[in-house]
Amino acid sequence: MFVSDLVRSAKKSIVLFDNYVDETVLTLFSKRRKTVSVIIYTKKIDKKLKLDLNKYNSQYDSVEVKEFTKAHDRFMVIDDSTVYHIGASLKDLGKKWFAFSKFGKEEIELVGARSN
């Protein structure tokens, strides 16, 4: 699976912007190296996601989840240097076709300004 390979390729960090995170997305990050931090920005952290996150974090290296309402599309940033635009939520991998595009340096700077 292409996304699993991306997670495994990260050396220091993964940042995901995805408004529809569930336990399947968290499970994907269990494939990362122990030295890789993960931050997920999502629209809402509901009770189910909190429970899933607590369960995941008790079994694997912790993932941090933050609320973020400024993104419509989904993005994955690997090691602060490579940005992928993802056409559908990672929770829906394998269900339907969707785009998965690697961005250039200009787009990386735009996504890097995420908290502004």
Secondary structure as UniProt FT lines:
FT   HELIX           2..9
FT   STRAND          13..17
FT   HELIX           23..28
FT   HELIX           29..31
FT   TURN            34..35
FT   STRAND          37..42
FT   HELIX           47..59
FT   STRAND          64..67
FT   STRAND          74..78
FT   TURN            79..81
FT   STRAND          82..86
FT   HELIX           90..92
FT   TURN            93..95
FT   STRAND          100..102
FT   HELIX           105..112
FT   TURN            113..115
//
